[in-house]
């Protein structure tokens, strides 16, 4: 199982631009841009907390478990 970030979807549902999210979460443009482009990006718990606060959701809403595409 892998964790996939849902930050982009939640931001879009709330009509929030990357710029506004950057300001509200006090995170850099490259960080937000990387998360939007790569939903599997590893992020710190501090970053998750800032994103959750800015988006008005619990941290647990920011990610979902997805099946690993590998076949062993």
N, C-alpha and C positions, 0 to 999 in steps of 0.2 A: 504494500500500500504506500501511496505517496500523498503528501498534502499539497493541495492546490489553493492558492490565494484567490479570494473572490473580491478583492479590493476594487478592481476596475468595474465589475458588474454592479456592485453596491453604489459606487460613486455615480455611475451612469443612471441608475434607478433614482438617485436623489438629485439628478441634474447638476452634479458637481464636477467642475472642470479639474484638470490636473493642477492648474495654477492655484485654484481655490483650496484644493486638498493640501497642496504643499504649504500654503500659508497657515491653514487651520491646524495642521499636524506638526508644523515647524520642522519639516523635512526638506531636504534638497531636491531640486529638480531631477538630477540623475537618479536618485533613489526612487522617486515616484514613477519616473519614466521606465526604469528597469522593472519595477513591479507590474506596471501596466503591460509591458511587452512580454514578460516572462512570469506567468503565474506560479511557477515552481521555484522561484528565487528564494534562497534562504534569507530570512530576516531575523533580527533580534526581537526578544520579547518587548523591549522598550519601543521599537518601531511599531510592533503590533498594537501596543497600548495606545500610542499616539494616533495611529490610524483609526482605531476603534472609537476613540474619543471624538476625533474630528468627524467621523461618519455617523456618530450617534448610535452605535451598535455594540453589543458585547463582543469581546475578542473572539469568542467561539464562532461568531457569525462570519469572521473573515476568512475562514478556510474550510475546505471539505476534503475528505479522504477519497481518493480515486484509485482504481485498480492499477497495478503496475503492468505496463505493456509487455514486459518480458515473459517469455515462456521457457521455464526451466525444465 
